Amino acid sequence: MKNKKRNLWIIISVLVVFFAASAILGYYFYFFFYLKPSFEKGQFNKIIQSTGGEIKPGNEITYTIDYKNTGNLTVFEFLIKTEIPDNTEFVSTDIAADFNKSDNTLLFRIGDLEKNEGGRVSFSVNVKTPLDNGTVIKSNEVVYEYTVRGEKNFYRIEKILENTVVSSPDFSEFIISAVDLNGKRLSTGDDVAFKITLKNTGDMNAENVKVINKIPEKLILYTDSINPEAEVDSSQQQITWNIAEFPVNKIKTFTFKAKAGSDFENLEKFKNTAQVQYEGQVKNEISVEREVYGFPDFSQSTNTVADVNGESVWAGDVLKYTFVIKNSGLRPGENFSLYCPIPKGTSFLSGSENPHEGAEYDSENNVLVWKIEDLEVGEEKTFTFESKISSSLIKGAKIASAFYIEGDGQFFELELASISVRSYVFTTVVCMGDSQILVSNWPAVLDYLLESTYPRAEFTVIGSGVAQQMAYQGVRRFDSTVAGYGPQVVVFGYGTNDIGNPGGTAELWNGINDLINKAKGIGATPIVHSIGWIDTVKHESKKGIFSYNNALRDVCAANGVPYVDIYGPMSDDPGKYVGPDGMHWTADGGSLVAYLVFNTIVNYLDQEGSRK
């Protein structure tokens, strides 16, 4: 009985241990094998692309990454990492992501991902340009990073997607031009400048490109004009430029010059052809066609203009236009005309045209026309006429011409002949002082003297006198009453009221010194005249006149400005120059002062009245 009980307990104990172990094993299997995330199912975790196979530089590729946790456990801090393909540039992502430019890596931060939860992210790139044909664009490995039970885990999508670049150079922008260097119309003997431009507008850099130009037979090539250097096959009339490297968007320019030979017939055409060759094939061909004229040629005709006086050109002067019409063409010129629109700012002088035969002036259109019946090859004829410049152009102008020859199938504009009309000189003189200016009005006489001496100048002489004013008081008003005129010359006449002033000669010296400096400060030339004759019997307080004039002379010497003595000349006939009050000047006295000042001012003007 006891043995049976013992065996029973043993069986029970074994069963307990068995069931406990089974429970632990089941728990372990549940938590460590069954309860875990999974990204193994390829249909849910994969990378695809928007385009496959062939692709061109500059095209956009969008890569889409599908992800899904097909397991039974939530993952934390789920990240998707990849690197954009080589030879591409990052464009954008459909959701926020981190892009590292230094290593071209892309990071999507998804966050926590529960079981059976998934989603999709995408990013776009541009294929770089240029790229060689056949370059393979490959996607990179996609890595999932996530945390489970406090540990980092990784899953990799190793599938690589590929695209093959299809690219080539493009030489469709191929241009050629031909320009006559001797005029508007191409004639035999003229030089022609050819210019060829070629641009690689494709998406691939090119190597070993050839540009070949076939020159027409009757053109004579200037071999030293070829640029850049090239191979010349004289027997084939052919130029070949070899281009070792031709990058995308690069423009190549090729130039050369040739002469139209004398064996061209009138109106005969030539055709110049150029082609671009690449990899042994002609990729583009262009040509330019021009017509060679055998008409009379007036391109060596001349047109000149000159002032009839042979000096400077001023308003009111007469201009003479001279035309030498020469036929340097292949045949005589017949029934053509020389048209001379009278230049703006001038008026035609009737009867000045030479020769008179065949000349006709159209007053309505202000045009002088010569009808020319014939002009032999190599012959030249001279035509002249005169026109007068408007007197209103005192501020100067440029007289331009627009003469031309028309007829016999020709239209030729003569070379422009222009001439500049000098501006009159505009000079402002301010005479600043006391009541002597008001009483005698001597500045008006000075204005007359200047205007009559310099007919090409316009002088404005302004009298600025204030009764009983002394020099130091003039300093105070200089800026407000003188400087505003912008004078080129300022004449100072002070001292009459300064004599007998308690400040003495020093105050006069200082006042004039300040006025001189103010005049220089505005760029004007200062001139100082002395005190005039005064009857000291009637005006005993003015007996010191000589010391005051000496002070004026000294301050002028110290500043290097001209001093005009009016006292001496005025004292020769004071009864004529000074009024009954023994101090103020008569009209004759004012004229005397004006002449004396004028004789000094002219030393500071050139022959036309402009300040030196």
Buried (B, 14 or more C-beta within 10 A) or exposed (E): EEEEEEEEEEEEEEEEEEEEEEEEEEEEEEEEEEEBBBBEEEEBBBBBBEEEEEBBBEBBBBBBBBBBBBBEBBBEBBBBBBBBBEBBEBEEBEEEBEEEEEEBBBBBEBEEBEBEBBBEBBBBBBBBBBBEBEBEBEBBEBBBBBBBEEEEBEBEBEEEBEBEBBBBBBBEEBBBEBEBEBBEBBBBBBBBBBBBBBBBBBBBBBEEBBBBBBBBEBBBBBEEEBEEEBEBEEEEBBBBBEBEEBEBEBEBEBBBBBBBBEEBEBEBEBEBBBBBBBEEEEBBEBEBEBEBBBBBBBBBBBBEBEBEEEEEBBBBBBBBBBBBBBBBBBBBBEEBBBBBBBBEBBEBBEEBBBEEEBBEBEEEEBBBBBEBEEBEBEBBBEBBBBBBBBEEBBEEBEBBBEBBBBBBEBEBBBEEBEBEBBBBBBBBBBBBBBBBBBBBBBBBBBBBBBBEBBEBBBBBBBBBBBEEBBBBBBBEBBEEBBBEBEBBBBBBBBBBBBBBBEBBBEBBBBBBBBBBEBBBEBEBBBBBBBBBBBBBEEBEEBEBBEEBBBBBBBBBEEBEBBBBBBBEBBEEEBEEBBBEEBBBBBBBBBBBBBBBBBEBBBEEBEEBBBBE
